């Protein structure tokens, strides 16, 4: 039988540290551009990083803690959404305010759902999405000989990023 690797945490009585990420063997080569003439198309440094193997190992306790942390952040995000409606009194002091709180939260959620599928908003997204995709691709194609975006197009791109939902931006960038 093979003995557990040092630091693996597989030996419960051991005092060796438990690694989430095991030690990594890596080689990094950096080549600097030492030409005196700055060129925006030539990188100043060329970096090559080679890692033979990266191991991630979680014990049950670490995995459980990670899940609890994710649950905490999920619950915190969900609860903080409604803080604007939350009454300052306790439930015993003012039960009516807490019933109104529940009603406001539900109606606010309903409004958000309806806004998401509003006919005018969907029509606007259908128009904006392909325009955003074209401008975004041109932004990176400018390196390959295509003219750069004008200042007006850059402002338009930023305004579209403010208006489009994150899912649409992600799809357009793929």
VENMONOR-V860352 format. One record per residue. N is the residue number from 1. PHI is phi in degrees with one decimal (* if undefined). PSI is psi in whole degrees, 0 to 359 (none if undefined). OMEGA is omega in whole degrees, -180 to 180 (999 if undefined). Layout:
BEGIN
N_PHI_PSI_OMEGA ; N_PHI_PSI_OMEGA
END
This chain:
BEGIN
1_*_143_-178 ; 2_-87.7_137_179 ; 3_-80.9_150_-179 ; 4_-64.4_150_180 ; 5_-67.1_147_178 ; 6_-61.4_136_178 ; 7_82.0_4_-178 ; 8_-79.9_342_-180 ; 9_80.6_4_-177 ; 10_-77.3_344_-180 ; 11_-101.4_101_-172 ; 12_-61.5_331_-179 ; 13_-85.5_355_-176 ; 14_-78.3_154_178 ; 15_-102.2_6_-180 ; 16_-69.9_152_-177 ; 17_-66.5_152_177 ; 18_-101.6_123_-177 ; 19_-97.9_137_170 ; 20_-81.3_314_174 ; 21_-109.5_120_-178 ; 22_-68.2_162_178 ; 23_-54.5_142_-174 ; 24_-114.9_136_171 ; 25_-96.7_124_-178 ; 26_-143.4_152_175 ; 27_-125.7_132_-180 ; 28_-125.1_126_177 ; 29_-117.9_127_-180 ; 30_-117.8_126_178 ; 31_-117.9_118_-178 ; 32_-94.8_140_175 ; 33_-79.9_111_-176 ; 34_-103.8_12_177 ; 35_-70.6_143_-176 ; 36_-75.3_345_-176 ; 37_-96.2_115_178 ; 38_-71.3_134_179 ; 39_-129.5_122_-178 ; 40_-65.5_341_-179 ; 41_-90.5_351_-180 ; 42_-109.9_127_180 ; 43_-68.5_150_178 ; 44_-75.9_330_178 ; 45_-136.4_143_173 ; 46_-115.8_117_-175 ; 47_-114.9_130_175 ; 48_-121.1_120_180 ; 49_-116.0_123_-179 ; 50_-120.3_122_176 ; 51_-116.7_128_-178 ; 52_-72.1_318_-177 ; 53_-160.7_135_175 ; 54_-120.5_122_-180 ; 55_-112.1_132_175 ; 56_-116.0_128_-177 ; 57_-135.3_122_178 ; 58_-115.5_138_172 ; 59_-84.1_168_180 ; 60_-56.8_318_-179 ; 61_-62.3_316_-180 ; 62_-66.4_319_179 ; 63_-63.1_315_179 ; 64_-61.2_316_179 ; 65_-62.4_321_179 ; 66_-63.7_317_179 ; 67_-64.2_318_178 ; 68_-63.6_321_178 ; 69_-64.7_316_178 ; 70_-62.7_320_176 ; 71_-61.6_319_179 ; 72_-59.8_312_-179 ; 73_-65.7_323_178 ; 74_-64.1_313_179 ; 75_-64.8_320_180 ; 76_-62.4_316_180 ; 77_-63.1_317_-179 ; 78_-65.6_317_-178 ; 79_-71.9_323_-178 ; 80_-69.1_339_177 ; 81_-59.7_327_-174 ; 82_-102.3_4_-179 ; 83_-59.0_330_-180 ; 84_-64.0_335_-179 ; 85_-99.3_348_-171 ; 86_-67.5_129_178 ; 87_-73.5_154_-178 ; 88_-84.3_340_180 ; 89_-84.0_163_176 ; 90_-78.0_169_-179 ; 91_-64.1_321_-180 ; 92_-68.0_324_-179 ; 93_-69.7_319_-176 ; 94_-145.9_79_-179 ; 95_-64.5_329_180 ; 96_-62.4_318_179 ; 97_-61.8_325_180 ; 98_-74.1_326_174 ; 99_-66.5_319_177 ; 100_-64.2_324_176 ; 101_-58.2_313_180 ; 102_-61.9_317_-180 ; 103_-65.6_317_180 ; 104_-62.4_318_180 ; 105_-62.1_314_-180 ; 106_-66.1_319_180 ; 107_-69.2_326_178 ; 108_-65.4_317_177 ; 109_-61.5_318_180 ; 110_-62.6_316_178 ; 111_-59.3_316_179 ; 112_-61.6_318_179 ; 113_-63.6_318_180 ; 114_-66.8_323_178 ; 115_-63.3_322_-177 ; 116_-61.4_325_-177 ; 117_-109.8_22_177 ; 118_-64.7_136_-176 ; 119_-58.3_314_-179 ; 120_-65.5_320_180 ; 121_-65.5_316_178 ; 122_-62.6_319_179 ; 123_-61.7_317_179 ; 124_-62.7_318_179 ; 125_-63.8_321_179 ; 126_-63.5_326_179 ; 127_-77.6_317_-175 ; 128_-71.7_323_-171 ; 129_-57.2_308_180 ; 130_-65.7_326_177 ; 131_-63.2_316_179 ; 132_-62.1_316_-179 ; 133_-60.5_317_180 ; 134_-63.5_312_-179 ; 135_-64.5_320_-179 ; 136_-63.7_317_179 ; 137_-66.9_321_178 ; 138_-64.8_328_180 ; 139_-58.7_322_-180 ; 140_-94.0_342_178 ; 141_-78.1_347_-178 ; 142_-62.0_337_178 ; 143_-69.4_330_-175 ; 144_-95.5_30_174 ; 145_100.3_347_177 ; 146_-76.9_139_-179 ; 147_-58.7_147_-180 ; 148_-67.7_162_177 ; 149_-68.7_140_176 ; 150_-72.6_168_179 ; 151_-60.1_321_180 ; 152_-64.2_319_179 ; 153_-68.0_325_177 ; 154_-65.9_319_177 ; 155_-64.5_319_178 ; 156_-62.2_318_178 ; 157_-61.2_315_179 ; 158_-64.3_320_180 ; 159_-67.7_324_176 ; 160_-65.8_322_178 ; 161_-64.9_328_177 ; 162_-72.8_328_-175 ; 163_-88.2_323_-177 ; 164_-75.3_145_175 ; 165_-70.9_158_-176 ; 166_-58.1_321_-180 ; 167_-61.4_319_-180 ; 168_-67.8_322_178 ; 169_-64.2_315_179 ; 170_-60.2_316_179 ; 171_-64.7_320_-179 ; 172_-66.9_330_-178 ; 173_-82.3_346_180 ; 174_-78.8_none_999
END
